[in-house]
Amino acid sequence: MATLAVYSSQKEKVGDIDVSDAVFGVEPKVGLLHEVVKWQLAKRRSGTASTKTRSEVSGGGRKPWRQKGTGRARVGSIRSPLWRHGGVAHGPKPRDYSYTLPKKVRRLALKMALSDKVASDRIFVLKDFGIDEIKTKKVVELLKAFGCPTAVMVTLENDEKVALSARNIPGVKVLLEKGLNVYDLLKYEYLLIEEKAVQTLDERLK
């Protein structure tokens, strides 16, 4: 059982919270984390790249010139891939890049990413973010107080004030507890998380 300090939005310690070693004390494995990040990025790919084959390009129904007797190479259509404005041979077509990854692997990778934040002292548990109005300056001051150049902020429930106050700040992302993922934990240097979200996360991942 590990213990994390709980802070106010001004970085004043207000208490402690016990968390499970099964969630926040797992030894990270680079290969497994890489596999999950690769899976996440593959799922995000739109796969909309598309080119037209010779059968899809308009025109080219008539043979440009007769087969023999002209001294020129034989051609059946002006939409051949060899011609300018012709079709594309073996070009990309819309496709789905996503694939399946076992749920156990995804959960383990999330635990590893959280454990890495704990081991490197880059996680701050807050009683609450203390943002009572939509104001970007409030989030900037919060990040400055904790010395976080880039951070992912995690709330238990949808908090519009936090989300709208942070959306224009480069290097900051606001997520719900259930939306926390390996890619964002590795991308952003620090993790700022509400105490209630830590408790829920600990119970969910045990």
C-alpha positions, 0 to 999 in steps of 0.5 A: 500500500502506497501513500500519496499526499493530497494538496489544495489548489495552492499546493498546501498539503491537506492530507494523505491518501492510500493507494494500492500497489497493484495499481500504483506500484507496478514495474513498467515494461517499455515493450508493453507500453509501446504496444498499447500506444501503437494500438491507440494511435492505430485506432485514431487513424482516419484511414480515408486516403483514397486514389482512383484506379483506371476504371474510376477516372472519367473519360478514356472509353475510346481507344486513342489510336488504332492498334497497328500501323501508326509507329506508336506504342499500342494503347487501349485507354488514355486513363492508363496509369502510365499516362498523365491524368490516368488512374493510380496503380496500387494506390491507397483506398479507405481502410480501418487501421484498428485492431484488437488488443486484450483488455488485460494488456490494456489495463496492465499498461495503464497501471504501469503508466500510473506507477511510472508517474508515482515513481518519478514524483510527477503525480499530484493529487488535489482535493479539487482544482479550485476553479469556480469560474471559466478563466484560463488564468486560474489554470495557468496559476495552478500549473505554475504553483505545482511547477508543471510545464505540461500536464494532464488534468483528471476529474471524476465527473465532467467539469465544464469550468475546468475543461473550458479554462484549460482548452487554450493552454498548450501542453495541457489536457483535461480528461475524465477518470474513465477516459484516462489512457496510456498515450496521454499519460506518457505524452504529458509530463505531469498528472494532476488528478482529483482525490475522488478520481484517484479513489475510483481509479484505484477501485476500478483497476485493482 
